[in-house]
């Protein structure tokens, strides 16, 4: 009996040992293929052209965020369907099912399979569910010619309000704006997967060619200094003004006066960043500016009478004038065979004009008189020191330098016209930067648009002392007369109970055909501080070539300034009342300031 049990145990043990031996042999074979003979098999496969699996693993594009880390641009998951005709079937049933999932006509798929040409992509992005359904359809019909690659569909939650600033993608490639300017950080680095594949196209991990494969590195997120809500509000008000006045283009810039952080950079015209084709077509027809161009940095304009405050400050610094200096204005004055006129609004002349009155009523004659007294050497040194002609350097493509003729032969006329903001062309962003000087006790801060790239905080550009503290404060006081003075050009912009300071500007443009100063083309501007007594924000509005309903800066650009100022004041009031708003929050200060 014991012998029988022993025999039975040996009988049962034998299959178990055989099974273990089998598993061991398979494991050893797997180990041999995956380790010792792995390279040999990869070489053999490559020789027979069986190592055909080389797939690019696309990096995810980084997000663009506002200062509160709210999304401004993001790549959502999506897929392009790729079709390899030589590996497809002509089965109508297969293509009917593909059509039900994708919307692709079944006849188109059958024609493609018969043609046996080069691979194509179906140009409608698919979601994860559609991809999964197509994989199952291809598995059931044993079709190998259906593949997928990430579509990287880019979404822009703020829509057209930020389009000229953020830019857009054209065929997956950046075409303008931050998308193009910071492409090296946003794009990341694609990976690659090389090795054997099974019938369903999946990589066999133990036969992956690790020497040629590499993982994808996703792009870095970029945090801007922009406030999305403020940007949207400014963009809407600017669009209303530009359309009402039939303008060619316009800009609103809001900067923190003490840090240079750009809180809003709204421009018009704008476009749908997910479909820029209509905007491009309008630009080609000459109806609007190009969507690839941001006028805040890629256009240079004359500052007009806004620049008179720099004339007065420079005159005070050089001793060419004092706060008590007086010029007699009769409405015009001859300068080097030219005549300089004042915009008199119906009066014969401004009479006796002090620096304060010059700012309040915007007197060209007084500004030109003091400009010539300052002299071209002081002017040239000042313009260079101010840096207003430099590129903004905020990582946007197409940034321009300002223009100024350093070799002008008629220097007397040049400095006379520079004194009231002509003969000098600057980008709106650099003009806004220059105006921080009067709200910041004589120190000019340069614009800062990018707060962080990945985890790396971006530095503040260097600040420059331009005027003495007492000079800057004196001129700021004069700018209050523009809004609060009885004859101020911006008196209609006053906000009850709020101290305000600003300066209007109306610059004649040259006729592009004749090259002479036009009597119908102007740049209408208004720049000011919010609030006027302790300027947290510098706000610049420039509207280029208004063609109807007026052209004076205070009347055209001024209402936009007032609306933005009211928005900022409401936001500040909510914060001081304890409410946390998604909009503008405290301005902070520069490190070390």
C-alpha positions, 0 to 999 in steps of 0.5 A, spaced: 500 500 500 505 504 501 509 502 495 502 504 491 502 511 494 509 512 493 508 511 486 502 515 485 506 521 488 511 520 483 506 520 478 503 527 480 510 530 481 513 528 474 508 533 471 509 538 476 517 538 475 515 538 467 511 544 468 517 548 472 522 546 467 518 548 461 517 555 465 524 555 467 526 554 459 521 559 457 524 564 462 531 563 460 529 564 453 526 570 455 532 572 459 537 570 453 533 574 448 532 580 453 539 581 455 545 576 453 542 576 445 538 582 445 543 586 441 544 580 436 536 580 435 536 587 434 541 587 429 538 581 425 531 585 425 534 591 423 538 587 417 531 584 415 527 591 416 523 588 421 525 594 426 520 598 423 517 601 430 520 608 431 515 612 434 516 620 436 513 621 443 511 628 443 512 633 449 506 636 452 506 644 450 507 648 457 501 652 459 501 660 459 498 662 465 496 669 468 499 672 475 494 668 479 496 662 475 489 662 471 490 658 464 491 663 458 493 657 453 493 650 454 494 644 450 488 639 451 489 632 450 487 630 442 489 625 437 490 625 429 488 619 426 494 617 421 492 612 415 498 608 412 494 605 405 498 599 404 496 596 411 489 598 410 483 594 408 478 595 402 472 592 406 466 597 406 464 595 413 470 597 416 470 604 413 463 605 415 465 603 422 470 608 422 466 613 419 461 613 424 467 614 429 470 620 426 465 623 420 470 621 415 466 619 409 467 611 408 468 612 400 474 616 402 477 611 406 476 605 401 479 610 395 485 611 400 486 603 401 485 602 393 490 608 392 496 605 396 500 611 396 503 615 402 500 616 409 495 621 410 492 624 417 485 625 418 485 633 419 479 633 425 482 632 432 479 626 436 478 625 443 480 619 447 474 615 447 474 616 439 481 613 439 479 607 443 473 606 439 478 606 433 483 601 436 477 596 437 475 597 430 482 596 427 483 590 432 476 586 430 478 587 422 485 586 423 487 592 420 494 595 422 494 601 418 491 605 423 495 609 428 495 616 432 499 621 434 497 627 439 494 633 436 496 638 442 489 642 441 491 649 444 485 652 447 485 660 449 480 661 455 480 668 454 479 668 447 480 674 443 482 679 449 489 676 449 490 673 442 495 679 439 499 678 446 499 670 446 499 669 439 497 662 436 499 656 433 499 655 425 499 647 424 502 646 431 508 651 430 508 658 434 506 663 429 506 670 433 506 672 440 508 669 447 507 662 443 513 664 439 517 668 443 518 663 448 517 657 444 524 654 446 521 653 453 514 652 452 515 646 446 519 641 451 523 636 447 520 630 444 522 623 445 523 617 441 521 609 442 525 604 438 524 597 438 520 591 436 512 591 435 507 586 436 501 585 430 497 591 434 503 596 434 505 596 441 512 596 443 515 589 446 518 592 452 524 587 452 526 588 445 526 596 446 532 599 443 534 603 449 540 606 446 536 610 441 530 611 445 529 617 450 523 619 454 519 626 452 520 632 456 514 636 457 515 644 456 515 649 462 509 652 464 510 660 463 507 665 468 506 672 465 505 678 470 498 679 466 491 679 470 486 676 465 480 680 468 483 686 467 486 685 460 479 682 458 476 689 461 481 693 457 480 689 451 473 690 451 473 698 452 479 699 447 475 695 442 469 700 443 473 706 442 477 704 436 470 702 432 467 708 434 472 712 432 474 708 426 481 707 428 486 703 424 489 700 431 489 701 438 493 700 445 492 700 452 498 698 457 497 698 465 504 697 468 505 697 476 509 704 477 514 701 482 515 694 479 514 695 471 510 689 471 505 689 465 498 688 468 495 689 461 497 689 454 490 690 450 491 691 443 486 692 437 484 689 432 484 682 435 482 675 432 480 668 434 487 665 436 484 658 434 482 660 427 486 666 425 485 665 418 480 670 417 484 675 420 490 674 416 485 675 410 483 681 412 490 683 413 492 681 406 486 685 403 489 691 407 483 692 411 486 691 418 493 690 421 496 683 421 495 678 427 502 676 427 504 684 429 503 686 436 502 694 436 504 695 443 511 693 441 512 692 433 509 699 432 513 706 433 508 712 434 509 719 436 508 720 443 505 727 441 503 732 447 504 727 452 511 728 452 511 735 454 512 733 461 519 730 459 520 737 456 519 741 463 522 736 467 528 736 463 528 744 463 528 744 470 533 739 471 538 743 466 536 750 469 533 752 462 526 753 466 523 754 473 516 753 475 515 760 475 518 761 468 513 764 463 512 764 455 507 768 452 503 764 447 500 768 441 497 761 438 503 760 433 511 762 433 516 761 427 522 756 427 527 755 422 522 757 416 517 753 419 511 755 423 509 752 430 502 752 432 498 751 438 491 747 438 487 753 441 480 750 441 477 756 438 482 761 442 487 766 439 493 764 444 494 761 451 497 768 453 502 768 459 504 760 460 507 757 466 510 750 466 504 748 470 499 752 465 503 749 459 501 742 461 494 743 463 492 747 456 497 743 452 501 749 449 506 747 443 509 754 443 511 754 450 514 747 450 517 749 443 520 755 446 523 751 452 525 745 448 530 750 444 533 753 450 534 746 453 539 745 446 540 739 442 546 736 446 542 736 453 536 733 449 540 728 445 544 725 452 537 725 455 534 721 450 539 716 450 539 716 458 532 715 458 532 709 454 526 710 450 528 708 443 530 701 446 527 695 444 522 693 450 525 686 451 519 682 453 520 676 449 515 678 444 517 677 437 518 683 432 520 688 437 522 694 434 527 700 436 524 707 437 526 712 431 530 718 432 534 722 427 541 723 430 544 726 424 538 731 423 541 738 420 536 742 422 537 741 430 533 747 432 527 745 429 528 738 431 528 740 438 523 745 438 518 739 435 521 734 440 519 738 445 511 737 444 512 729 442 514 729 434 520 728 431 521 722 435 517 715 434 517 710 440 513 703 441 507 704 446 510 699 451 517 703 452 513 710 452 509 707 458 515 705 461 518 712 461 512 715 464 513 711 470 518 716 472 513 721 474 509 716 479 516 713 482 520 719 484 524 720 478 526 713 477 524 709 471 522 702 471 522 697 465 517 693 463 517 686 465 512 681 462 514 674 464 514 672 472 516 665 472 518 660 467 517 653 470 520 654 477 525 659 475 523 666 477 524 671 472 529 677 474 526 685 474 530 689 469 534 694 472 531 701 474 534 708 472 534 714 476 532 719 470 530 726 475 531 728 482 525 726 486 523 734 487 523 734 479 518 728 479 514 730 484 513 737 481 511 735 474 506 730 477 503 735 481 502 739 474 499 733 471 493 733 476 491 740 473 490 736 466 484 733 469 482 737 475 484 744 472 479 749 470 482 749 463 485 742 463 484 738 456 482 732 460 477 735 465 471 731 462 475 725 465 475 726 472 472 721 477 469 724 483 472 724 490 479 721 486 485 725 485 487 724 478 493 726 474 495 725 467 496 728 460 493 728 453 496 728 446 494 728 439 500 727 434 500 729 427 502 723 422 505 723 416 502 722 410 504 715 407 504 718 400 506 725 400 511 724 406 508 731 409 505 732 415 497 730 414 491 734 416 487 728 417 491 722 420 493 723 428 495 719 434 490 720 440 493 718 446 492 719 454 497 717 459 495 717 467 496 714 474 491 711 478 490 714 483 494 720 482 496 722 489 500 715 490 500 712 483 500 704 483 499 704 476 501 707 470 496 707 464 497 709 457 492 709 451 494 710 444 489 710 438 492 710 431 488 714 426 481 715 428 477 717 422 471 719 425 467 722 431 474 726 433 481 726 434 483 729 440 487 725 445 483 727 451 476 725 447 478 719 443 483 715 448 481 719 455 474 715 456 478 708 455 483 711 460 477 713 465 474 706 464 480 702 466 482 707 472 475 706 475 476 698 474 483 699 478 480 703 483 474 698 484 479 692 485 483 696 490 477 698 494 474 691 494 481 688 496 482 694 502 475 692 504 477 685 505 474 681 499 479 677 495 478 679 487 480 675 481 482 681 478 488 686 480 491 685 487 496 689 491 502 692 486 508 690 491 515 692 490 521 691 486 526 686 490 531 691 494 526 697 493 
